Amino acid sequence: PAGVRLDETMMRRMDALMTACAEEGVYVSSDLFVSRTAVPITWRLCGVDRPGTLTGLDMKYTAPVHEGVYSNFLAFAGNWLNHTNSYSGRRYAEEPALAWLSLINEGNLDEVSSADCSSRPGWQEAWASWLSERKRTEPGIYGSVPASIPNGLGRNLHGRAFLRFLQDVEFRFA
């Protein structure tokens, strides 16, 4: 699909690097986020009625909570991992030199702010859904937690609940 294709020039360079590293016994570390910066991703391509393209931070902070952006991320990841190295003949998913693979570099959500959330699609809906389920199943703990995204994390019950939500979001994303 559009927006998830690999940049052929960059992949040939990566193929050469990966092969050279493998031949020298050097292990490679990469992630599925920085590997796609050459091809812009539009919001509309991800099912968001918004003009323009996603920035790196948009992808990093939206993929875990928005199904369209998440699907786009997974499609690209599948293309990248199933790419066959033109020198070695191995798919990246089977490359022994690729020892470490991160989903999104520095994608930990415990640093997300209310501004990061409010400016990107999916956050309020994901938080509202998560909180609604917690209020139903654990009303003694979550019954008084406001439906708004908190300004601070961990400072009070509202912030602690949001931290728990972020933990669940990261677990689901991984």
Residue pairs with C-beta under 8 A, 6 or more apart in sequence:
1 75
2 45
3 39
3 40
3 41
3 42
3 45
3 46
3 72
3 76
4 36
4 39
4 72
4 75
4 76
4 79
5 39
5 79
6 39
6 79
6 80
6 83
7 38
7 39
10 38
11 83
11 86
12 86
14 35
15 85
15 86
15 87
15 88
16 87
17 28
18 28
18 85
18 87
18 88
18 92
18 95
18 97
18 98
19 85
19 87
19 88
20 26
21 27
21 28
21 97
22 88
22 95
22 96
22 97
26 97
27 97
27 98
27 99
27 100
28 95
28 97
28 98
28 99
28 100
29 99
29 100
29 101
29 102
30 98
30 100
30 101
30 102
31 101
31 102
31 103
31 104
31 105
32 73
32 76
32 77
32 80
32 81
32 101
32 102
32 103
32 104
33 56
33 59
33 60
33 102
33 103
33 104
33 105
33 107
34 105
35 80
36 76
36 80
37 56
40 53
40 54
41 53
41 54
41 59
41 72
42 52
42 53
42 54
43 49
43 50
43 51
43 52
43 53
43 54
43 121
44 50
44 51
45 72
46 54
46 62
46 66
46 68
46 69
46 71
46 72
47 66
47 67
47 68
47 69
48 66
48 68
48 69
48 121
50 121
54 62
54 69
57 116
58 120
59 69
59 73
59 104
60 104
60 106
60 107
61 109
61 112
61 116
61 117
61 120
62 69
62 120
62 121
62 122
63 69
63 70
63 72
63 73
63 104
63 173
64 70
64 107
64 109
64 169
64 170
64 172
64 173
65 122
65 123
65 125
65 126
65 169
66 120
66 121
66 122
66 126
67 122
69 121
69 122
70 173
77 103
80 92
81 91
81 92
81 93
82 91
82 92
82 93
83 91
83 92
84 90
84 91
85 91
85 92
85 95
88 95
92 98
103 173
103 174
108 170
109 166
109 169
109 170
110 153
110 163
110 166
112 166
114 149
114 150
114 151
117 123
117 124
117 127
117 149
118 124
118 149
123 149
124 149
126 165
126 169
127 147
127 149
127 162
127 165
128 147
130 165
130 168
130 169
131 142
131 145
131 147
131 161
131 165
134 141
134 142
134 145
134 161
135 142
135 143
135 145
141 161
142 161
144 157
145 157
145 158
145 161
146 158
149 162
150 156
150 158
150 159
150 161
150 162
152 159
153 159
153 162
153 163
153 166
154 160
154 163
